Amino acid sequence: MDQQGEAAARPVPADGLRTAPPGVLPYYLAVEAAAVVLPFVVPSTAPTPQEWLYLAILLGSALVQTELSATAERMQRFLAGNPHVSVTSVWFFGATLATPPALAAVLAALIYGHLWLRTASVPGARLYRVTCSVATYVVTIFAARAVADLFGTGAGAPGVAATIAAGVTFFLVNTLLVMVGHKLHEPARPLLSFAGSVPENVLDAATLCLGATAAVLLAARPWLVPLLVLPLVLLRRGELGRRLELQSGRDPKTGLLTIAEWRTRAEAELSRAARAGGDCGILMLDLDHFKRVNDTHGHLAGDDVLRAVAEAVQGEVRIYDSVGRFGGEEFVVLLPGIGRVHSVAVAERIRDAVTELTVVAADGARIDGLSVSVGVAVHPDAGDGVDQVLGAADKAVYEAKNSGRDRVCVSR
């Protein structure tokens, strides 16, 4: 995923790596150092004229595909808050199987150099992200080729076993490198939350299948490789459409679910719980003294605090729980299959996580001393419908506020 490629799509503070979390810069430098050293320490034969021709065909096809997808690519990178699937892995994986790894590494650098020229105007675009993305791909290419060679690539098209083994290695190594990079940027979030959804990973696997097809065509009918360009353009646009559809249900400020989308999911979960006779917890959270943050540090800093709190909440719930922004500084959490005791435990974890936050605003100001009041209500004890359970959680929030804030209260 890009996820094959984008080692850190999530924007870091305005002044870049200097204020990024500890470990980000050393990780970038380590990956880039590995990418520089590998071509010199891994034994490789000199490219043949035929392999240079393969490089030219792949590069030309990739450049055409990028130009036809330039608008979609810019929009994708503007929207990206998590890794996203990159169809460029088709060309990289094809080169991994059909050319020496050093030549495939050159291809990665050239394609990403062109991508940078076409997307540098996107807000938040940073050259260091591109260099780390290239380095991530170079390490991935050498790992995948090493595994393929264990099965014997030989002359001509690679064998089935070599192709499958290389594809699995390519997917796992690249995904792991990208997940670690994102985790260092956002340590509060669970590592697996950066692994991507099932549809994203299926699409990712599809790009590797097309990359294997490109390698086979290079060995048999090289001039047919450009026929892959138009399908990739359509894949890119389809992926953008899917992301835009998902984005429509997200709060633009925090990335959480909008209240409408959250309510839709809550209604479905409560109906399922009613049929199965199970529990479903709902939390309502209200950030304490948020007006004081806005008055002291400004509304932009307040937005930074909201984003940090949203990430802290997401870091304390399961990947299939639903977190939404109710409005202003209020958040809601849906906990399917969880009763009163465990809902309170989750609420306490969230409360503790918020109190430990230190938010560094864009102007360098450090904001701490944050707290949140949490109301807990559980279906079916608090009611049958979403409005009843949510209303009970809301009353519990007011009880927490009136009792001194920074505490969890349960609906009676």
Contacts in CASP RR format, 6 or more apart in sequence:
PFRMAT RR
TARGET T0000
AUTHOR 0000-0000-0000
METHOD contacts of the structure
MODEL  1
MDQQGEAAARPVPADGLRTAPPGVLPYYLAVEAAAVVLPFVVPSTAPTPQ
EWLYLAILLGSALVQTELSATAERMQRFLAGNPHVSVTSVWFFGATLATP
PALAAVLAALIYGHLWLRTASVPGARLYRVTCSVATYVVTIFAARAVADL
FGTGAGAPGVAATIAAGVTFFLVNTLLVMVGHKLHEPARPLLSFAGSVPE
NVLDAATLCLGATAAVLLAARPWLVPLLVLPLVLLRRGELGRRLELQSGR
DPKTGLLTIAEWRTRAEAELSRAARAGGDCGILMLDLDHFKRVNDTHGHL
AGDDVLRAVAEAVQGEVRIYDSVGRFGGEEFVVLLPGIGRVHSVAVAERI
RDAVTELTVVAADGARIDGLSVSVGVAVHPDAGDGVDQVLGAADKAVYEA
KNSGRDRVCVSR
1 83 0 8 1.000
1 84 0 8 1.000
1 85 0 8 1.000
1 86 0 8 1.000
1 174 0 8 1.000
1 175 0 8 1.000
1 178 0 8 1.000
1 196 0 8 1.000
1 200 0 8 1.000
1 201 0 8 1.000
1 204 0 8 1.000
2 9 0 8 1.000
2 83 0 8 1.000
2 84 0 8 1.000
2 85 0 8 1.000
2 86 0 8 1.000
2 88 0 8 1.000
2 89 0 8 1.000
2 133 0 8 1.000
2 178 0 8 1.000
3 82 0 8 1.000
3 83 0 8 1.000
3 84 0 8 1.000
3 85 0 8 1.000
3 86 0 8 1.000
3 174 0 8 1.000
3 175 0 8 1.000
3 178 0 8 1.000
3 179 0 8 1.000
3 194 0 8 1.000
3 196 0 8 1.000
3 200 0 8 1.000
3 204 0 8 1.000
4 85 0 8 1.000
4 86 0 8 1.000
4 88 0 8 1.000
4 89 0 8 1.000
4 137 0 8 1.000
4 140 0 8 1.000
4 171 0 8 1.000
4 174 0 8 1.000
4 175 0 8 1.000
4 178 0 8 1.000
4 204 0 8 1.000
4 207 0 8 1.000
5 83 0 8 1.000
5 86 0 8 1.000
5 88 0 8 1.000
5 89 0 8 1.000
5 133 0 8 1.000
5 136 0 8 1.000
5 137 0 8 1.000
5 174 0 8 1.000
5 178 0 8 1.000
6 77 0 8 1.000
6 80 0 8 1.000
6 83 0 8 1.000
6 84 0 8 1.000
6 86 0 8 1.000
6 129 0 8 1.000
6 133 0 8 1.000
6 178 0 8 1.000
7 28 0 8 1.000
7 31 0 8 1.000
7 129 0 8 1.000
7 132 0 8 1.000
7 133 0 8 1.000
7 135 0 8 1.000
7 136 0 8 1.000
7 177 0 8 1.000
7 178 0 8 1.000
7 181 0 8 1.000
7 182 0 8 1.000
8 24 0 8 1.000
8 28 0 8 1.000
8 129 0 8 1.000
8 132 0 8 1.000
8 181 0 8 1.000
8 182 0 8 1.000
8 185 0 8 1.000
9 77 0 8 1.000
9 80 0 8 1.000
9 81 0 8 1.000
9 82 0 8 1.000
9 83 0 8 1.000
9 84 0 8 1.000
9 129 0 8 1.000
9 182 0 8 1.000
10 80 0 8 1.000
10 81 0 8 1.000
10 82 0 8 1.000
10 182 0 8 1.000
10 185 0 8 1.000
10 186 0 8 1.000
11 81 0 8 1.000
11 124 0 8 1.000
12 19 0 8 1.000
12 20 0 8 1.000
12 24 0 8 1.000
12 126 0 8 1.000
12 185 0 8 1.000
13 19 0 8 1.000
13 20 0 8 1.000
13 360 0 8 1.000
13 362 0 8 1.000
14 362 0 8 1.000
16 126 0 8 1.000
16 128 0 8 1.000
17 24 0 8 1.000
17 25 0 8 1.000
17 28 0 8 1.000
17 128 0 8 1.000
19 360 0 8 1.000
19 364 0 8 1.000
20 185 0 8 1.000
21 184 0 8 1.000
21 185 0 8 1.000
21 186 0 8 1.000
21 187 0 8 1.000
23 184 0 8 1.000
24 181 0 8 1.000
24 184 0 8 1.000
24 185 0 8 1.000
27 180 0 8 1.000
27 181 0 8 1.000
27 184 0 8 1.000
28 128 0 8 1.000
28 132 0 8 1.000
28 135 0 8 1.000
31 132 0 8 1.000
31 135 0 8 1.000
31 136 0 8 1.000
31 139 0 8 1.000
31 177 0 8 1.000
32 131 0 8 1.000
32 132 0 8 1.000
32 135 0 8 1.000
34 135 0 8 1.000
34 138 0 8 1.000
34 139 0 8 1.000
35 105 0 8 1.000
35 134 0 8 1.000
35 135 0 8 1.000
35 136 0 8 1.000
35 138 0 8 1.000
35 139 0 8 1.000
36 135 0 8 1.000
38 101 0 8 1.000
38 105 0 8 1.000
38 138 0 8 1.000
38 139 0 8 1.000
38 142 0 8 1.000
39 101 0 8 1.000
39 102 0 8 1.000
39 105 0 8 1.000
39 138 0 8 1.000
42 101 0 8 1.000
42 102 0 8 1.000
42 142 0 8 1.000
42 146 0 8 1.000
44 100 0 8 1.000
44 101 0 8 1.000
44 102 0 8 1.000
45 100 0 8 1.000
47 55 0 8 1.000
47 99 0 8 1.000
47 100 0 8 1.000
47 102 0 8 1.000
47 103 0 8 1.000
51 98 0 8 1.000
51 99 0 8 1.000
51 100 0 8 1.000
51 103 0 8 1.000
52 103 0 8 1.000
53 222 0 8 1.000
54 95 0 8 1.000
54 98 0 8 1.000
54 99 0 8 1.000
54 218 0 8 1.000
54 222 0 8 1.000
55 95 0 8 1.000
55 99 0 8 1.000
55 103 0 8 1.000
55 106 0 8 1.000
55 107 0 8 1.000
57 218 0 8 1.000
57 222 0 8 1.000
57 223 0 8 1.000
57 225 0 8 1.000
57 226 0 8 1.000
58 91 0 8 1.000
58 94 0 8 1.000
58 95 0 8 1.000
58 107 0 8 1.000
58 214 0 8 1.000
58 218 0 8 1.000
58 225 0 8 1.000
59 91 0 8 1.000
59 107 0 8 1.000
59 110 0 8 1.000
59 111 0 8 1.000
60 226 0 8 1.000
61 91 0 8 1.000
61 225 0 8 1.000
61 226 0 8 1.000
61 228 0 8 1.000
61 229 0 8 1.000
62 88 0 8 1.000
62 91 0 8 1.000
62 107 0 8 1.000
62 111 0 8 1.000
62 114 0 8 1.000
63 111 0 8 1.000
63 114 0 8 1.000
64 226 0 8 1.000
64 229 0 8 1.000
65 87 0 8 1.000
65 229 0 8 1.000
65 232 0 8 1.000
65 233 0 8 1.000
65 236 0 8 1.000
66 73 0 8 1.000
66 88 0 8 1.000
66 111 0 8 1.000
66 114 0 8 1.000
66 115 0 8 1.000
66 118 0 8 1.000
67 118 0 8 1.000
68 229 0 8 1.000
68 230 0 8 1.000
68 233 0 8 1.000
69 87 0 8 1.000
69 232 0 8 1.000
69 233 0 8 1.000
69 236 0 8 1.000
69 237 0 8 1.000
70 118 0 8 1.000
70 119 0 8 1.000
72 236 0 8 1.000
72 237 0 8 1.000
72 240 0 8 1.000
73 115 0 8 1.000
73 118 0 8 1.000
73 119 0 8 1.000
73 236 0 8 1.000
74 118 0 8 1.000
74 119 0 8 1.000
74 121 0 8 1.000
74 122 0 8 1.000
75 240 0 8 1.000
75 244 0 8 1.000
76 84 0 8 1.000
76 236 0 8 1.000
76 239 0 8 1.000
76 240 0 8 1.000
76 243 0 8 1.000
77 119 0 8 1.000
77 122 0 8 1.000
77 125 0 8 1.000
78 122 0 8 1.000
78 123 0 8 1.000
79 243 0 8 1.000
79 244 0 8 1.000
79 247 0 8 1.000
82 182 0 8 1.000
82 193 0 8 1.000
82 194 0 8 1.000
82 196 0 8 1.000
83 178 0 8 1.000
83 179 0 8 1.000
83 182 0 8 1.000
83 194 0 8 1.000
83 196 0 8 1.000
84 200 0 8 1.000
84 239 0 8 1.000
84 243 0 8 1.000
85 200 0 8 1.000
85 203 0 8 1.000
85 204 0 8 1.000
85 207 0 8 1.000
85 239 0 8 1.000
86 207 0 8 1.000
87 207 0 8 1.000
87 232 0 8 1.000
87 235 0 8 1.000
87 236 0 8 1.000
87 239 0 8 1.000
88 111 0 8 1.000
88 112 0 8 1.000
88 115 0 8 1.000
89 170 0 8 1.000
89 174 0 8 1.000
89 204 0 8 1.000
89 207 0 8 1.000
89 208 0 8 1.000
89 211 0 8 1.000
90 207 0 8 1.000
90 208 0 8 1.000
90 210 0 8 1.000
90 211 0 8 1.000
90 214 0 8 1.000
90 228 0 8 1.000
90 232 0 8 1.000
91 107 0 8 1.000
91 111 0 8 1.000
91 211 0 8 1.000
91 214 0 8 1.000
92 104 0 8 1.000
92 107 0 8 1.000
92 108 0 8 1.000
92 111 0 8 1.000
92 137 0 8 1.000
92 140 0 8 1.000
92 141 0 8 1.000
93 144 0 8 1.000
93 166 0 8 1.000
93 167 0 8 1.000
93 170 0 8 1.000
93 207 0 8 1.000
93 208 0 8 1.000
93 211 0 8 1.000
93 212 0 8 1.000
93 214 0 8 1.000
93 215 0 8 1.000
94 104 0 8 1.000
94 211 0 8 1.000
94 212 0 8 1.000
94 214 0 8 1.000
94 215 0 8 1.000
94 218 0 8 1.000
95 103 0 8 1.000
95 104 0 8 1.000
95 107 0 8 1.000
95 141 0 8 1.000
96 104 0 8 1.000
96 141 0 8 1.000
96 144 0 8 1.000
96 145 0 8 1.000
96 148 0 8 1.000
96 166 0 8 1.000
96 170 0 8 1.000
96 215 0 8 1.000
97 145 0 8 1.000
97 148 0 8 1.000
97 153 0 8 1.000
97 158 0 8 1.000
97 162 0 8 1.000
97 163 0 8 1.000
97 166 0 8 1.000
97 211 0 8 1.000
97 212 0 8 1.000
97 215 0 8 1.000
98 158 0 8 1.000
98 214 0 8 1.000
98 215 0 8 1.000
98 218 0 8 1.000
98 219 0 8 1.000
99 107 0 8 1.000
100 145 0 8 1.000
101 141 0 8 1.000
101 142 0 8 1.000
101 145 0 8 1.000
104 141 0 8 1.000
104 145 0 8 1.000
105 137 0 8 1.000
105 138 0 8 1.000
105 141 0 8 1.000
105 142 0 8 1.000
108 134 0 8 1.000
108 137 0 8 1.000
108 138 0 8 1.000
108 141 0 8 1.000
109 134 0 8 1.000
109 138 0 8 1.000
112 130 0 8 1.000
112 133 0 8 1.000
112 134 0 8 1.000
112 137 0 8 1.000
113 130 0 8 1.000
113 134 0 8 1.000
115 130 0 8 1.000
116 125 0 8 1.000
116 127 0 8 1.000
116 130 0 8 1.000
119 125 0 8 1.000
120 127 0 8 1.000
136 174 0 8 1.000
136 177 0 8 1.000
136 178 0 8 1.000
137 174 0 8 1.000
139 173 0 8 1.000
139 177 0 8 1.000
140 170 0 8 1.000
140 173 0 8 1.000
140 174 0 8 1.000
140 177 0 8 1.000
141 170 0 8 1.000
143 169 0 8 1.000
143 170 0 8 1.000
143 173 0 8 1.000
144 166 0 8 1.000
144 167 0 8 1.000
144 169 0 8 1.000
144 170 0 8 1.000
144 173 0 8 1.000
145 166 0 8 1.000
147 165 0 8 1.000
147 166 0 8 1.000
147 169 0 8 1.000
148 158 0 8 1.000
148 162 0 8 1.000
148 163 0 8 1.000
148 165 0 8 1.000
148 166 0 8 1.000
148 169 0 8 1.000
149 162 0 8 1.000
150 165 0 8 1.000
151 159 0 8 1.000
151 161 0 8 1.000
151 162 0 8 1.000
151 165 0 8 1.000
152 158 0 8 1.000
152 159 0 8 1.000
152 162 0 8 1.000
153 159 0 8 1.000
153 162 0 8 1.000
156 219 0 8 1.000
157 215 0 8 1.000
157 216 0 8 1.000
157 219 0 8 1.000
157 220 0 8 1.000
158 166 0 8 1.000
158 212 0 8 1.000
158 215 0 8 1.000
158 216 0 8 1.000
163 212 0 8 1.000
163 215 0 8 1.000
167 208 0 8 1.000
167 212 0 8 1.000
170 208 0 8 1.000
171 204 0 8 1.000
171 205 0 8 1.000
171 208 0 8 1.000
175 195 0 8 1.000
175 204 0 8 1.000
178 194 0 8 1.000
179 191 0 8 1.000
179 194 0 8 1.000
179 195 0 8 1.000
180 191 0 8 1.000
182 189 0 8 1.000
182 194 0 8 1.000
183 189 0 8 1.000
183 191 0 8 1.000
183 194 0 8 1.000
186 311 0 8 1.000
188 311 0 8 1.000
188 312 0 8 1.000
188 314 0 8 1.000
188 315 0 8 1.000
188 353 0 8 1.000
189 311 0 8 1.000
189 314 0 8 1.000
189 315 0 8 1.000
190 315 0 8 1.000
190 319 0 8 1.000
192 319 0 8 1.000
193 314 0 8 1.000
193 315 0 8 1.000
193 319 0 8 1.000
195 201 0 8 1.000
199 242 0 8 1.000
203 235 0 8 1.000
203 239 0 8 1.000
206 235 0 8 1.000
207 235 0 8 1.000
210 228 0 8 1.000
210 231 0 8 1.000
210 232 0 8 1.000
211 228 0 8 1.000
213 228 0 8 1.000
214 225 0 8 1.000
214 228 0 8 1.000
217 224 0 8 1.000
217 225 0 8 1.000
217 228 0 8 1.000
218 225 0 8 1.000
249 257 0 8 1.000
249 258 0 8 1.000
249 260 0 8 1.000
249 261 0 8 1.000
250 256 0 8 1.000
250 257 0 8 1.000
250 258 0 8 1.000
250 261 0 8 1.000
251 257 0 8 1.000
251 258 0 8 1.000
251 324 0 8 1.000
251 325 0 8 1.000
253 303 0 8 1.000
253 306 0 8 1.000
253 307 0 8 1.000
253 325 0 8 1.000
254 306 0 8 1.000
254 307 0 8 1.000
254 310 0 8 1.000
254 325 0 8 1.000
255 307 0 8 1.000
255 310 0 8 1.000
255 325 0 8 1.000
256 262 0 8 1.000
256 310 0 8 1.000
256 314 0 8 1.000
256 323 0 8 1.000
256 324 0 8 1.000
256 325 0 8 1.000
256 331 0 8 1.000
257 265 0 8 1.000
257 322 0 8 1.000
257 323 0 8 1.000
257 324 0 8 1.000
257 325 0 8 1.000
258 324 0 8 1.000
258 325 0 8 1.000
259 324 0 8 1.000
259 325 0 8 1.000
259 326 0 8 1.000
259 327 0 8 1.000
259 332 0 8 1.000
261 324 0 8 1.000
262 322 0 8 1.000
262 323 0 8 1.000
262 324 0 8 1.000
262 326 0 8 1.000
262 332 0 8 1.000
262 334 0 8 1.000
263 386 0 8 1.000
265 322 0 8 1.000
265 334 0 8 1.000
266 282 0 8 1.000
266 322 0 8 1.000
266 334 0 8 1.000
266 386 0 8 1.000
266 390 0 8 1.000
267 385 0 8 1.000
267 386 0 8 1.000
269 280 0 8 1.000
269 322 0 8 1.000
269 334 0 8 1.000
269 336 0 8 1.000
270 280 0 8 1.000
270 379 0 8 1.000
270 384 0 8 1.000
270 385 0 8 1.000
270 386 0 8 1.000
270 389 0 8 1.000
272 336 0 8 1.000
273 279 0 8 1.000
273 280 0 8 1.000
273 336 0 8 1.000
273 337 0 8 1.000
273 379 0 8 1.000
273 380 0 8 1.000
274 379 0 8 1.000
274 380 0 8 1.000
274 384 0 8 1.000
277 380 0 8 1.000
278 337 0 8 1.000
278 380 0 8 1.000
279 337 0 8 1.000
279 338 0 8 1.000
279 339 0 8 1.000
279 340 0 8 1.000
279 378 0 8 1.000
279 379 0 8 1.000
279 380 0 8 1.000
280 334 0 8 1.000
280 335 0 8 1.000
280 336 0 8 1.000
280 337 0 8 1.000
280 338 0 8 1.000
280 339 0 8 1.000
280 378 0 8 1.000
280 379 0 8 1.000
280 389 0 8 1.000
281 334 0 8 1.000
281 335 0 8 1.000
281 336 0 8 1.000
281 337 0 8 1.000
281 338 0 8 1.000
281 339 0 8 1.000
281 343 0 8 1.000
281 376 0 8 1.000
281 377 0 8 1.000
281 378 0 8 1.000
281 379 0 8 1.000
281 389 0 8 1.000
282 332 0 8 1.000
282 333 0 8 1.000
282 334 0 8 1.000
282 335 0 8 1.000
282 343 0 8 1.000
282 376 0 8 1.000
282 377 0 8 1.000
282 378 0 8 1.000
282 379 0 8 1.000
282 382 0 8 1.000
282 389 0 8 1.000
282 390 0 8 1.000
282 393 0 8 1.000
283 332 0 8 1.000
283 333 0 8 1.000
283 335 0 8 1.000
283 343 0 8 1.000
283 346 0 8 1.000
283 347 0 8 1.000
283 350 0 8 1.000
283 374 0 8 1.000
283 375 0 8 1.000
283 376 0 8 1.000
283 393 0 8 1.000
284 326 0 8 1.000
284 330 0 8 1.000
284 331 0 8 1.000
284 332 0 8 1.000
284 333 0 8 1.000
284 374 0 8 1.000
284 375 0 8 1.000
284 377 0 8 1.000
284 390 0 8 1.000
284 391 0 8 1.000
284 393 0 8 1.000
284 394 0 8 1.000
284 396 0 8 1.000
284 397 0 8 1.000
285 313 0 8 1.000
285 330 0 8 1.000
285 331 0 8 1.000
285 332 0 8 1.000
285 333 0 8 1.000
285 350 0 8 1.000
285 372 0 8 1.000
285 373 0 8 1.000
285 374 0 8 1.000
285 375 0 8 1.000
285 397 0 8 1.000
286 329 0 8 1.000
286 330 0 8 1.000
286 372 0 8 1.000
286 373 0 8 1.000
286 374 0 8 1.000
286 397 0 8 1.000
286 400 0 8 1.000
286 401 0 8 1.000
287 305 0 8 1.000
287 306 0 8 1.000
287 309 0 8 1.000
287 329 0 8 1.000
287 330 0 8 1.000
287 331 0 8 1.000
287 354 0 8 1.000
287 370 0 8 1.000
287 371 0 8 1.000
287 372 0 8 1.000
288 370 0 8 1.000
288 371 0 8 1.000
288 372 0 8 1.000
288 373 0 8 1.000
288 401 0 8 1.000
288 405 0 8 1.000
288 406 0 8 1.000
289 371 0 8 1.000
289 405 0 8 1.000
290 302 0 8 1.000
290 305 0 8 1.000
290 328 0 8 1.000
290 329 0 8 1.000
293 301 0 8 1.000
293 302 0 8 1.000
293 305 0 8 1.000
293 367 0 8 1.000
293 370 0 8 1.000
294 301 0 8 1.000
294 302 0 8 1.000
297 361 0 8 1.000
297 365 0 8 1.000
297 367 0 8 1.000
300 361 0 8 1.000
300 362 0 8 1.000
301 359 0 8 1.000
301 361 0 8 1.000
301 362 0 8 1.000
301 363 0 8 1.000
301 365 0 8 1.000
301 367 0 8 1.000
302 361 0 8 1.000
302 367 0 8 1.000
304 359 0 8 1.000
304 360 0 8 1.000
304 361 0 8 1.000
304 362 0 8 1.000
304 367 0 8 1.000
305 359 0 8 1.000
305 367 0 8 1.000
305 370 0 8 1.000
306 325 0 8 1.000
306 328 0 8 1.000
306 329 0 8 1.000
308 357 0 8 1.000
308 359 0 8 1.000
309 331 0 8 1.000
309 354 0 8 1.000
309 357 0 8 1.000
309 370 0 8 1.000
309 372 0 8 1.000
310 323 0 8 1.000
310 325 0 8 1.000
310 331 0 8 1.000
312 350 0 8 1.000
312 353 0 8 1.000
312 354 0 8 1.000
312 357 0 8 1.000
313 323 0 8 1.000
313 331 0 8 1.000
313 333 0 8 1.000
313 350 0 8 1.000
313 353 0 8 1.000
313 354 0 8 1.000
314 323 0 8 1.000
315 353 0 8 1.000
316 346 0 8 1.000
316 349 0 8 1.000
316 350 0 8 1.000
316 353 0 8 1.000
317 323 0 8 1.000
317 333 0 8 1.000
317 335 0 8 1.000
317 346 0 8 1.000
317 350 0 8 1.000
318 335 0 8 1.000
320 336 0 8 1.000
321 333 0 8 1.000
321 334 0 8 1.000
321 335 0 8 1.000
321 336 0 8 1.000
322 333 0 8 1.000
322 334 0 8 1.000
323 331 0 8 1.000
323 332 0 8 1.000
323 333 0 8 1.000
323 334 0 8 1.000
324 331 0 8 1.000
324 332 0 8 1.000
324 333 0 8 1.000
325 331 0 8 1.000
325 332 0 8 1.000
326 332 0 8 1.000
332 390 0 8 1.000
332 393 0 8 1.000
333 346 0 8 1.000
333 350 0 8 1.000
335 342 0 8 1.000
335 343 0 8 1.000
335 346 0 8 1.000
338 346 0 8 1.000
338 378 0 8 1.000
339 378 0 8 1.000
340 376 0 8 1.000
340 378 0 8 1.000
340 381 0 8 1.000
340 410 0 8 1.000
343 376 0 8 1.000
343 378 0 8 1.000
344 376 0 8 1.000
344 408 0 8 1.000
344 410 0 8 1.000
347 374 0 8 1.000
347 375 0 8 1.000
347 376 0 8 1.000
347 408 0 8 1.000
348 408 0 8 1.000
350 372 0 8 1.000
350 374 0 8 1.000
351 371 0 8 1.000
351 372 0 8 1.000
351 374 0 8 1.000
351 406 0 8 1.000
351 407 0 8 1.000
351 408 0 8 1.000
354 370 0 8 1.000
354 371 0 8 1.000
354 372 0 8 1.000
355 369 0 8 1.000
355 370 0 8 1.000
355 371 0 8 1.000
355 406 0 8 1.000
357 368 0 8 1.000
357 369 0 8 1.000
357 370 0 8 1.000
358 366 0 8 1.000
358 367 0 8 1.000
358 368 0 8 1.000
359 366 0 8 1.000
359 367 0 8 1.000
359 368 0 8 1.000
359 370 0 8 1.000
360 366 0 8 1.000
360 367 0 8 1.000
361 367 0 8 1.000
371 405 0 8 1.000
371 406 0 8 1.000
372 406 0 8 1.000
373 397 0 8 1.000
373 400 0 8 1.000
373 401 0 8 1.000
373 405 0 8 1.000
373 406 0 8 1.000
373 407 0 8 1.000
373 409 0 8 1.000
374 396 0 8 1.000
374 397 0 8 1.000
374 400 0 8 1.000
374 407 0 8 1.000
374 408 0 8 1.000
374 409 0 8 1.000
375 393 0 8 1.000
375 394 0 8 1.000
375 396 0 8 1.000
375 397 0 8 1.000
375 399 0 8 1.000
375 400 0 8 1.000
375 408 0 8 1.000
375 409 0 8 1.000
375 410 0 8 1.000
375 411 0 8 1.000
376 393 0 8 1.000
376 396 0 8 1.000
376 408 0 8 1.000
376 409 0 8 1.000
376 410 0 8 1.000
376 411 0 8 1.000
377 389 0 8 1.000
377 390 0 8 1.000
377 391 0 8 1.000
377 392 0 8 1.000
377 393 0 8 1.000
377 396 0 8 1.000
377 410 0 8 1.000
377 411 0 8 1.000
378 389 0 8 1.000
378 411 0 8 1.000
379 385 0 8 1.000
379 389 0 8 1.000
381 411 0 8 1.000
382 388 0 8 1.000
382 389 0 8 1.000
382 391 0 8 1.000
382 392 0 8 1.000
382 393 0 8 1.000
382 411 0 8 1.000
383 389 0 8 1.000
383 392 0 8 1.000
392 411 0 8 1.000
393 411 0 8 1.000
395 411 0 8 1.000
396 409 0 8 1.000
396 410 0 8 1.000
396 411 0 8 1.000
397 409 0 8 1.000
399 409 0 8 1.000
400 407 0 8 1.000
400 408 0 8 1.000
400 409 0 8 1.000
403 409 0 8 1.000
END
